Amino acid sequence: MITKKEFTEQVEVLLNRGASVMDAIIKVCENNKIEPESTKRLLSDPLKIRLEAEAKKLNMVNRGANSQASLTTFFK
């Protein structure tokens, strides 16, 4: 099983090559035969922040004042 540190390092390598955060996470999951849904425990705090920022930029997260859901609450 892959550790949080190993997962983060592999994602960072792909990010340095120009991949988006989501693409890098999916690629690392594919390479390590991990279901993307189970990566919650493998995401470091900096990766969570970058993932949420990317999702906001792509309008994939509802961040309105009345919104009760966010990636931040999902990770808790």
Phi and psi in degrees as a GROMACS rama.xvg file:
@    title "Ramachandran Plot"
@    xaxis  label "Phi"
@    yaxis  label "Psi"
@TYPE xy
-82.152  143.957  ILE-2
-90.7696  166.546  THR-3
-59.4008  -41.5412  LYS-4
-64.6255  -45.7244  LYS-5
-63.2266  -42.53  GLU-6
-60.6281  -48.4554  PHE-7
-60.7343  -43.4792  THR-8
-61.5183  -42.5872  GLU-9
-66.2091  -38.9398  GLN-10
-66.0515  -43.2803  VAL-11
-60.3895  -38.0443  GLU-12
-59.7145  -45.6289  VAL-13
-68.2838  -35.8949  LEU-14
-64.6235  -38.4186  LEU-15
-67.0124  -21.3192  ASN-16
-89.4525  1.54111  ARG-17
102.468  5.46513  GLY-18
-75.4176  153.736  ALA-19
-74.8106  163.605  SER-20
-61.4566  -46.5579  VAL-21
-63.0073  -44.2859  MET-22
-62.8313  -40.7342  ASP-23
-64.3415  -42.8345  ALA-24
-63.8268  -44.9589  ILE-25
-62.3965  -43.0084  ILE-26
-63.2261  -43.5283  LYS-27
-63.9762  -38.4314  VAL-28
-61.2434  -45.2887  CYS-29
-62.075  -44.8446  GLU-30
-63.8972  -30.7197  ASN-31
-106.074  8.43936  ASN-32
53.7646  51.1842  LYS-33
-116.043  138.056  ILE-34
-72.0666  130.272  GLU-35
-54.9905  -31.5957  PRO-36
-65.5349  -20.3538  GLU-37
-97.9629  11.6735  SER-38
-84.7722  -3.29395  THR-39
-50.7642  -43.9739  LYS-40
-75.9173  -14.7176  ARG-41
-94.8442  -12.5822  LEU-42
-81.7693  124.042  LEU-43
-75.0872  163.48  SER-44
-58.7467  -44.3321  ASP-45
-61.0442  -36.7489  PRO-46
-67.4894  -38.6718  LEU-47
-61.0894  -42.9898  LYS-48
-63.9501  -45.6957  ILE-49
-65.3248  -39.0137  ARG-50
-64.8889  -44.4074  LEU-51
-64.9346  -40.461  GLU-52
-62.5947  -41.8774  ALA-53
-65.5134  -42.0584  GLU-54
-64.2562  -40.1104  ALA-55
-62.8592  -44.7195  LYS-56
-59.5036  -36.648  LYS-57
-89.3406  7.60869  LEU-58
56.6203  38.901  ASN-59
-97.1231  -7.72898  MET-60
-124.987  127.871  VAL-61
-79.6521  111.512  ASN-62
-115.139  26.9016  ARG-63
-66.8351  165.424  GLY-64
-60.4053  -30.9316  ALA-65
-93.0891  0.880986  ASN-66
-70.5448  134.421  SER-67
-103.266  -6.81475  GLN-68
-117.438  142.364  ALA-69
-158.426  166.243  SER-70
-64.4011  -34.7012  LEU-71
-61.1548  -45.3264  THR-72
-70.5264  -30.2332  THR-73
-63.4827  -39.0722  PHE-74
-76.5592  -11.4905  PHE-75
